[in-house]
Every structure is written in structure tokens, then in C-alpha cells.
Amino acid sequence: MCGADWVRVTRRFYVARLAVHRVGCIGVQGVDCCMGADVALRVLLVDDEALARARLRALLDELCLAGACAVAEVGEAANAVQAMQQLQRAAWDVLLLDIQMPGLDGLQLAERLRTQQSDRPSDWPPPPALVFVTAHTEHALAAFELQAIDYLTKPVRRERLQQALDKAARWRLAAGTGSAAANGAVQALPPEALTIHERGGLVRVPLADILYLKAESKYLTVRTAAQAYLYEGSLNELEQAHPGRWLRIHRNALVARHRVRALEKAGAQCGHDEPEGWLLRLDGVPDALAVSRRQLPLVRELLGA
């Protein structure tokens, strides 16, 4: 192959020199990737193994040349310290994050990023979308509890990387920001969710979709408008983690504040523990939930009664 006519952009791909200005790729110095795409992402690779970073960079090159993604820039960090330095200096849209690394591992780095959001200096760029990339499947639950948008296992397939980047692009569009936050926009975190074991798999249930949580023996019933799930967790922990989202109406129940619709007098024939008590109605479900005497003033206050 004539070297004067071709530019090698990865180990397996060449592009015609005359076409470089039209194609564009992260592997070609000074050319934006997939020009004309709606969302061009800035991707930071965090892995202590140089070969792993090179593999991800090559996959990004391949996706770009195939027109399957839009990547404006790719950066690299070999450990959590370098990653934090990069995140403080510039706005990155996506973090492709390994888990097992010397020093702080990927999960610890993600936890630190999450806890720093409330007191993050105003001159720091907003946080990126988290995509974990690891050889170990057992950390998936912990990763999703840290609001990761995806979890890829090594060796990463090109199709799965594309799916993860698509999710990151949709998240950026929904938030209305990304690396463009340098213009003054504030980037939202990925939607907070509960990760629930369901039929042998994992389901992410966004907190915004949950109507109420009710303690049932060893589990919590997590009720959405569509269905109910069983979740191993604590009402107290959820209440403390998201105090503005929930209203406690009973020792065994939390409801979504924005879903509270009506308070009704309960009769003895209803079969509730407190026959002369009160029932709460929520938007989205027909269920009537008992309100304890202790919590009744808070419910009335919320309803303006």
C-alpha cells in the first residue's frame, strides 16, 4: 500500500489522505471525529494497563471511521489521581473506568466523585457519565448503585462500546450539557435509581418512577405505576439519602412527595390496622396506604390542609 496515498489511523485501518478532511477521526491529529454528528463526546480512558487503554482507543477509532459514534477528543489516565487531575482541568462527557487499579480503585474513584458533587468548587468542570470497563462481573451491582450508565466486561466488544456511548450521548442531550458546560451550563448527574434483582438479572428503577416504598418482612416493596418489585434495603437509609424526595407516612412506608393526591378517612370495614385512621391516595396507583397518627400532621401540611 502506497504510503503517500494513505494514512494509518489504527493497526487495521487506513484512510485515503484526500478523504481525511471529510471523514475525520480521533486517530488523525487535529481533525474532529464524525463531523456533522449531533453530539461529539469527550471521552476519558482510566485504566492502569496501557494495552487496555490502547484497545479502547482503537475501538473508538473503528467506531468513528464507521460513522457509528461522534468523539471529539480522547484522554487517558493511568490511575485515579491522574483521572482526578484531568477531571478538574477540563469537562469530560464520558469516563471509561477500570475497577481494579493500584491506589484508589474505580469504584472508590466513582464514590469520591459522587460525594464531591455537593461541595464541588464552582470553577471545576461538571462530572462525566460513568461507564465501568472491567474483567470482573461481580461488581455490577455496586457500579450501578454509584449511578453508572453502563457496565462493560473485557474484552470489550465494539457493539457494546457503541451502546454505552449512545447512552452517554442521550444522557448529555437530556441534561442539555456536557463538555459544553464550559459555557456556563450545569450538568445533572445520571438519574438516580435502585438496582434490583429481578428474575435472575438486574433492573435499574429510577427513583423518579417510584411512587412508594413499603417494608414487608425482610424486603421492601418498591411500587411504580407499572409494577411492584422486591428490594433488599432499608427505609431509613433511603429516607436519609434522599430526604427531599420521600415523605414518611407510617413506620413502614415512604411515599413520593410529588405523587401525594388525597387524604381519606378510613373505616373499620377497610381492614387496616388503624380502623379509625386515615388513608393516603397517590397519583398513578389505586393503592390506599395507611397513615399513622404521628405522621398525619406532616401529610396534612404537604396537602395544605
C-alpha positions as CSV (number, residue, x, y, z in Angstrom):
1,M,0.0,0.0,0.0
2,C,1.5,3.3,-1.1
3,G,2.4,5.4,2.0
4,A,1.9,8.7,0.1
5,D,-1.7,8.0,-0.6
6,W,-2.9,6.5,2.8
7,V,-2.9,7.5,6.5
8,R,-2.8,4.7,9.0
9,V,-5.2,5.5,11.9
10,T,-5.2,2.1,13.7
11,R,-3.4,-1.2,13.4
12,R,-6.1,-2.4,11.0
13,F,-7.4,0.7,9.3
14,Y,-6.1,3.1,6.7
15,V,-7.9,6.1,5.2
16,A,-7.2,8.0,2.0
17,R,-5.2,11.2,2.6
18,L,-7.5,13.1,0.3
19,A,-10.6,12.0,2.3
20,V,-9.2,12.8,5.7
21,H,-10.8,16.3,5.7
22,R,-14.2,14.7,5.1
23,V,-14.1,11.7,7.3
24,G,-12.4,13.0,10.4
25,C,-11.3,10.7,13.3
26,I,-9.9,10.9,16.7
27,G,-6.9,9.0,15.4
28,V,-6.0,11.8,13.0
29,Q,-4.3,14.7,14.5
30,G,-6.3,18.0,14.5
31,V,-9.5,16.6,12.9
32,D,-12.8,16.4,14.7
33,C,-14.4,13.0,14.8
34,C,-17.6,12.3,12.7
35,M,-18.1,15.9,11.8
36,G,-21.8,16.8,11.4
37,A,-22.9,14.4,14.2
38,D,-25.3,15.9,16.7
39,V,-23.3,15.0,19.9
40,A,-19.5,14.9,19.9
41,L,-18.3,13.3,23.2
42,R,-15.1,13.9,25.1
43,V,-14.0,10.5,26.5
44,L,-11.5,9.9,29.3
45,L,-10.0,6.4,29.5
46,V,-8.9,5.4,33.0
47,D,-7.0,2.1,33.3
48,D,-3.6,1.2,34.8
49,E,-2.8,-1.0,31.8
50,A,-1.6,0.8,28.7
51,L,-2.6,-2.0,26.5
52,A,-6.2,-1.8,27.7
53,R,-6.3,1.9,27.0
54,A,-4.8,1.3,23.6
55,R,-7.5,-1.3,22.9
56,L,-10.3,1.1,23.8
57,R,-8.8,3.9,21.8
58,A,-8.6,1.5,18.8
59,L,-12.2,0.6,19.2
60,L,-13.2,4.3,19.3
61,D,-11.2,4.8,16.1
62,E,-13.1,2.0,14.4
63,L,-16.5,3.3,15.5
64,C,-15.6,6.7,14.3
65,L,-14.5,5.5,10.9
66,A,-17.7,3.5,10.6
67,G,-19.7,6.7,11.4
68,A,-21.2,4.9,14.4
69,C,-20.1,7.5,17.0
70,A,-19.0,11.1,17.5
71,V,-16.0,11.5,19.7
72,A,-14.4,15.0,19.8
73,E,-11.4,14.0,22.0
74,V,-9.9,11.1,23.9
75,G,-7.8,11.5,27.0
76,E,-6.0,8.9,29.2
77,A,-5.2,8.4,32.8
78,A,-3.3,5.5,34.3
79,N,-4.7,5.8,37.9
80,A,-7.3,7.6,40.0
81,V,-5.0,10.5,40.8
82,Q,-4.4,11.3,37.2
83,A,-8.1,11.0,36.4
84,M,-9.0,13.5,39.2
85,Q,-6.4,15.9,37.8
86,Q,-7.9,15.6,34.3
87,L,-11.5,16.0,35.6
88,Q,-10.5,19.2,37.5
89,R,-8.9,20.7,34.4
90,A,-11.5,20.0,31.7
91,A,-15.0,18.9,31.1
92,W,-15.2,15.2,30.0
93,D,-18.5,13.7,28.9
94,V,-17.7,10.1,29.5
95,L,-15.4,8.2,31.9
96,L,-14.5,4.7,30.7
97,L,-13.3,3.5,34.1
98,D,-11.5,0.3,35.0
99,I,-12.2,-1.1,38.5
100,Q,-9.0,-2.9,39.7
101,M,-6.2,-0.3,39.8
102,P,-3.4,0.5,42.2
103,G,-4.3,3.0,44.9
104,L,-7.9,4.1,44.6
105,D,-9.8,1.6,42.5
106,G,-12.5,2.5,40.1
107,L,-15.4,2.1,42.5
108,Q,-13.7,4.2,45.1
109,L,-13.0,6.9,42.5
110,A,-16.7,6.9,41.4
111,E,-17.8,7.2,45.1
112,R,-15.4,10.1,45.6
113,L,-16.8,11.9,42.6
114,R,-20.3,11.3,43.8
115,T,-19.7,12.6,47.3
116,Q,-17.9,15.7,46.0
117,Q,-20.8,16.9,44.0
118,S,-22.4,18.9,46.8
119,D,-19.3,20.9,47.7
120,R,-17.5,20.8,44.3
121,P,-15.7,24.1,43.7
122,S,-17.7,26.3,41.3
123,D,-14.7,26.6,38.9
124,W,-14.4,22.8,38.5
125,P,-16.0,21.2,35.4
126,P,-19.1,19.1,35.8
127,P,-18.8,15.3,36.3
128,P,-18.9,12.9,33.4
129,A,-21.2,9.9,32.7
130,L,-19.7,6.7,34.3
131,V,-19.1,3.6,32.2
132,F,-17.2,0.9,34.0
133,V,-14.9,-1.3,32.0
134,T,-13.7,-4.4,33.8
135,A,-12.9,-8.1,33.5
136,H,-15.0,-8.8,36.6
137,T,-18.8,-9.2,36.5
138,E,-19.3,-9.3,40.3
139,H,-19.0,-5.5,40.7
140,A,-22.0,-4.7,38.5
141,L,-24.4,-4.1,41.4
142,A,-22.0,-1.8,43.2
143,A,-21.3,0.1,39.9
144,F,-25.0,0.8,39.2
145,E,-25.5,1.9,42.8
146,L,-22.9,4.6,42.0
147,Q,-25.1,5.8,39.1
148,A,-23.1,4.2,36.3
149,I,-24.9,4.4,33.0
150,D,-23.3,1.1,31.7
151,Y,-21.0,-1.7,32.7
152,L,-18.8,-3.3,30.1
153,T,-16.8,-6.5,30.6
154,K,-13.4,-7.1,29.0
155,P,-12.7,-7.9,26.2
156,V,-15.0,-5.1,25.2
157,R,-16.9,-5.7,22.0
158,R,-17.3,-2.8,19.6
159,E,-21.1,-3.1,19.6
160,R,-21.3,-2.8,23.4
161,L,-19.0,0.2,23.4
162,Q,-21.2,1.8,20.9
163,Q,-24.3,1.2,23.0
164,A,-22.5,2.7,26.0
165,L,-21.6,5.8,24.1
166,D,-25.1,6.1,22.7
167,K,-26.4,6.1,26.3
168,A,-23.9,8.8,27.2
169,A,-24.9,10.9,24.3
170,R,-28.6,10.6,25.2
171,W,-27.9,11.5,28.8
172,R,-25.9,14.5,27.7
173,L,-28.8,15.7,25.4
174,A,-31.3,15.1,28.2
175,A,-29.2,17.2,30.6
176,G,-28.7,19.8,28.0
177,T,-25.0,20.0,28.7
178,G,-21.8,18.0,28.5
179,S,-18.4,19.4,27.6
180,A,-20.4,22.5,26.5
181,A,-20.9,23.1,30.2
182,A,-17.8,25.3,29.9
183,N,-20.3,27.9,28.5
184,G,-21.9,28.1,31.9
185,A,-24.4,25.2,31.9
186,V,-24.8,23.0,34.9
187,Q,-24.7,19.3,34.2
188,A,-27.1,16.9,36.0
189,L,-26.0,13.6,37.4
190,P,-27.3,10.4,35.7
191,P,-30.8,9.6,37.0
192,E,-30.6,8.1,40.5
193,A,-32.0,4.6,40.6
194,L,-32.4,1.5,42.7
195,T,-30.7,-1.6,41.3
196,I,-33.0,-4.5,41.9
197,H,-32.5,-8.2,41.4
198,E,-35.3,-9.4,39.1
199,R,-35.7,-12.9,37.5
200,G,-32.0,-13.6,37.6
201,G,-30.9,-10.3,36.3
202,L,-30.6,-6.6,37.4
203,V,-33.1,-3.9,36.8
204,R,-32.5,-0.2,37.3
205,V,-35.6,1.5,38.7
206,P,-35.2,5.4,38.6
207,L,-36.2,7.0,41.9
208,A,-38.4,9.4,39.9
209,D,-40.6,6.5,38.8
210,I,-41.1,5.1,42.4
211,L,-44.5,6.0,43.9
212,Y,-43.9,4.4,47.3
213,L,-41.7,2.1,49.4
214,K,-43.2,-0.2,51.9
215,A,-41.4,-2.5,54.4
216,E,-42.7,-6.1,54.1
217,S,-40.9,-8.6,56.3
218,K,-37.3,-8.8,55.1
219,Y,-37.9,-6.8,51.9
220,L,-39.2,-3.5,50.6
221,T,-42.0,-3.3,48.1
222,V,-40.9,-0.8,45.5
223,R,-44.0,0.4,43.7
224,T,-44.0,2.1,40.3
225,A,-47.0,2.9,38.1
226,A,-46.2,-0.1,36.0
227,Q,-45.4,-2.8,38.6
228,A,-44.0,-3.7,42.0
229,Y,-40.5,-5.0,42.8
230,L,-38.9,-6.6,45.9
231,Y,-35.8,-4.8,47.1
232,E,-33.3,-5.7,49.8
233,G,-32.8,-2.4,51.6
234,S,-33.7,-0.1,54.4
235,L,-36.4,2.5,54.6
236,N,-34.3,4.6,57.0
237,E,-31.3,4.6,54.6
238,L,-33.4,5.6,51.6
239,E,-35.1,8.3,53.6
240,Q,-31.8,9.7,54.9
241,A,-30.1,9.6,51.4
242,H,-33.0,11.4,49.7
243,P,-34.8,13.5,52.4
244,G,-36.4,15.8,49.9
245,R,-37.9,13.1,47.8
246,W,-39.8,11.0,50.3
247,L,-42.5,11.6,52.9
248,R,-42.8,9.1,55.7
249,I,-46.5,8.3,56.3
250,H,-46.0,5.3,58.6
251,R,-43.2,3.4,60.3
252,N,-43.3,1.0,57.4
253,A,-43.9,3.3,54.4
254,L,-42.4,6.2,52.4
255,V,-44.2,7.9,49.6
256,A,-43.0,10.2,46.8
257,R,-43.9,13.7,47.8
258,H,-44.9,14.8,44.3
259,R,-47.3,11.9,43.9
260,V,-49.4,12.6,47.0
261,R,-53.0,13.2,45.9
262,A,-55.6,12.9,48.6
263,L,-56.1,12.0,52.3
264,E,-59.2,10.0,53.2
265,K,-60.9,8.9,56.4
266,A,-60.6,5.1,56.9
267,G,-63.5,3.0,58.2
268,A,-63.4,-0.1,60.2
269,Q,-64.6,-2.1,57.3
270,C,-61.4,-1.4,55.3
271,G,-59.5,-3.9,57.3
272,H,-56.5,-1.7,58.1
273,D,-54.5,-1.8,61.3
274,E,-55.9,1.6,62.3
275,P,-59.6,1.3,61.5
276,E,-60.5,4.8,62.5
277,G,-57.4,6.3,60.9
278,W,-56.5,7.8,57.6
279,L,-55.6,6.5,54.1
280,L,-53.4,8.2,51.5
281,R,-54.0,8.2,47.8
282,L,-51.3,8.6,45.3
283,D,-51.3,9.5,41.6
284,G,-50.6,6.6,39.4
285,V,-51.8,3.7,41.5
286,P,-55.1,2.6,43.1
287,D,-53.4,1.5,46.4
288,A,-54.5,3.2,49.6
289,L,-51.8,3.5,52.2
290,A,-52.4,3.8,55.9
291,V,-51.2,7.0,57.6
292,S,-50.1,6.8,61.3
293,R,-51.4,9.4,63.8
294,R,-47.8,10.5,64.3
295,Q,-47.2,11.3,60.6
296,L,-50.7,12.7,59.9
297,P,-49.7,16.4,60.6
298,L,-46.9,16.1,58.0
299,V,-49.2,14.7,55.4
300,R,-51.8,17.4,56.1
301,E,-49.1,20.1,55.8
302,L,-48.0,18.7,52.5
303,L,-51.5,18.8,51.2
304,G,-52.1,22.3,52.6
305,A,-55.0,21.0,54.7
